[in-house]
Amino acid sequence: MTTRFGYLGPEGTFTSMALDAWPAAGDGAERVAFGSVGAALSALRAGDVDGAMVPIENSVEGGVSATLDALASGDPLVVTGEVLVPVRFVLAARGGVSLADVRAVGTHSHAWAQVRGWMATHLPEAVYVPTLSTASAAETLGAVHEGRAGAVDQAGAGSPQFDAAVCAPAAASLHGLSTLAEGIGDMQSAVTRFVLVARPGAMPAPTGADKTTVVLYQREDHAGGLLELLEQFAARGINMTRLESRPTKESMGAYCFSVDVEGHVLDERLGEALMGLKRICAEVRFLGSYPRADRQPATVGPRASDADFAAAREWIQGLRAGGA
């Protein structure tokens, strides 16, 4: 049972909001904030926490590289669920600071990518200062506002290198900041997908509205190699919801493929596809089957149902037994 949850902190990050939405994270469960995705997953592997909530995909920026890479290597971990969080940004600052005073803005790189258009229009001269998270930017300014120790820049000394922070409204409120502008994201419909990760164990049961995540490693790079992998899904009527390549870090041009597909490993069509991939891949890293956050049923095309696969298996078994 998951009783200690790690997450990308501090409080006020969108990750903490995702954890707020996870039912089991209430009811007296302990929450432990970490400064990076890697640190949260390392603590999970070490047994210091029972589960970790981490961002994996953004509707504007795509996959979160730190999460994809951490899950693709190291001791096995599995995804047990997902949470979708609408992304709404504000520009926040200490009391007395106006928009005209802002010369530098601190925030996480993914957040900055989603507000660049607004910044170019309203603060074209402002310098971007990267921070560990959107909430840590707000926390730093809040510490200065209250005169607390630890109000330092990213180098660890002096006052902050930024005048305002791009963060969630909750983070601005938590740290006593004033809101200079609301709704500053370039895409107002932006959503970030978070996954709850655990050590391998009991798998969530199929619901009919499931998702499965795998990482595929080719045996060698060759023409049509990716097509060969994808055909294992297409031939069985399996819909992909995400496909991303990530460097294996072994040599230039060496990549693995992180894939989300509709369905559960216990579904006949997906089980057969994974067997096909196991045959042709150097490695198939299974990262879990789990309920979809949007509860959308899997798309099952003609002749791709469990019954269709079971009938085909029964037929071949009959042939092997000497039947007609």
C-alpha positions, 0 to 999 in steps of 0.5 A, spaced: 500 500 500 502 506 498 503 511 504 509 515 502 508 519 496 514 523 493 513 528 488 517 534 484 516 540 489 516 544 493 508 545 495 505 549 489 508 546 483 503 543 478 505 536 480 503 537 487 496 539 484 496 532 481 498 529 487 492 533 491 487 529 485 490 522 487 485 519 492 490 515 496 494 521 497 489 524 502 487 520 508 493 521 512 498 519 507 505 522 507 508 527 502 515 528 501 517 534 496 524 533 492 528 538 488 527 534 481 524 528 477 530 524 478 531 525 485 524 523 486 524 516 482 531 515 485 528 515 492 522 510 490 527 505 487 531 506 494 524 504 498 524 511 501 517 512 498 512 508 496 510 512 490 512 518 486 508 523 482 512 526 476 510 529 470 511 525 463 507 529 458 505 536 456 500 538 451 504 544 448 511 542 449 510 534 449 514 529 453 518 531 459 525 528 458 527 528 465 521 523 466 522 519 460 529 518 461 529 516 468 524 511 467 527 508 461 533 506 465 535 504 472 531 499 476 524 497 473 519 502 475 511 501 473 506 507 472 500 505 476 495 511 474 495 518 471 492 525 472 491 530 467 492 538 470 490 544 466 496 549 466 494 556 468 500 561 469 500 567 473 506 572 473 507 574 480 512 578 484 513 581 491 508 587 494 510 593 491 513 591 484 509 593 478 509 590 471 514 596 469 519 594 474 520 587 472 527 586 468 528 578 469 523 572 470 524 566 474 520 559 472 521 552 470 523 551 462 517 548 460 513 553 463 517 559 460 516 555 453 509 556 454 509 563 456 514 566 451 509 569 446 506 573 452 513 575 454 515 577 448 509 582 447 508 585 454 516 584 457 520 584 451 526 586 455 525 581 460 531 576 462 529 569 463 532 565 469 531 558 470 529 555 476 528 548 479 520 548 478 515 554 477 513 553 485 521 554 487 521 561 483 515 563 487 518 560 494 524 564 493 520 571 492 516 569 497 522 568 502 525 575 500 518 578 501 518 575 508 525 576 510 526 569 511 533 565 510 534 562 504 532 567 499 537 566 494 538 566 487 540 559 483 547 560 484 546 560 492 548 567 494 545 574 494 538 576 493 534 573 487 536 574 480 529 575 478 523 580 480 517 576 478 515 568 477 511 565 472 507 560 477 501 557 478 496 561 482 496 557 488 504 558 488 503 565 488 498 565 494 501 560 498 508 565 498 504 571 499 505 574 492 502 579 488 499 577 481 501 582 476 498 578 470 493 572 470 492 567 464 499 569 461 500 562 457 500 562 450 495 556 450 489 557 454 487 550 453 494 547 455 494 540 460 500 537 463 499 529 464 502 526 470 503 519 472 504 515 479 510 511 479 511 505 483 516 499 484 513 493 480 508 489 484 500 488 483 498 491 476 491 495 476 486 490 473 483 492 466 477 497 465 476 497 458 479 504 458 486 503 459 493 505 457 500 501 456 507 504 456 513 501 453 520 503 451 523 499 445 530 498 443 532 496 436 537 491 435 540 495 430 539 501 426 536 499 419 532 502 414 525 501 416 526 499 423 521 504 426 516 501 421 517 494 423 516 496 431 510 500 429 507 494 425 506 490 431 501 495 433 498 496 427 497 489 425 493 488 431 488 494 431 492 498 437 492 505 437 498 509 439 497 515 443 504 518 444 511 516 440 517 519 442 524 518 441 530 518 446 537 518 445 540 511 449 546 515 450 551 510 448 553 513 441 551 518 436 544 516 433 542 511 438 535 512 440 530 508 443 522 509 443 517 511 448 510 509 446 503 509 449 498 505 446 491 504 448 489 497 452 491 493 457 497 488 457 491 483 459 488 484 452 489 479 447 491 484 442 496 487 446 499 481 449 500 479 442 503 485 440 508 485 446 510 478 444 512 480 437 516 486 439 519 482 444 521 477 438 524 483 434 527 488 439 533 488 443 529 490 449 522 491 451 521 495 457 514 494 460 512 501 464 505 498 466 498 498 464 493 503 468 487 506 467 486 512 463 485 519 466 480 521 461 476 514 462 476 514 454 474 507 452 480 503 447 478 504 440 477 496 438 477 496 430 474 490 426 476 483 428 481 486 433 477 484 439 479 479 445 474 474 442 477 475 435 484 473 437 481 467 442 477 464 436 484 465 431 488 461 437 482 456 438 483 455 430 490 454 430 490 449 436 485 445 432 490 444 426 496 443 431 492 437 434 490 434 427 484 437 426 481 440 419 
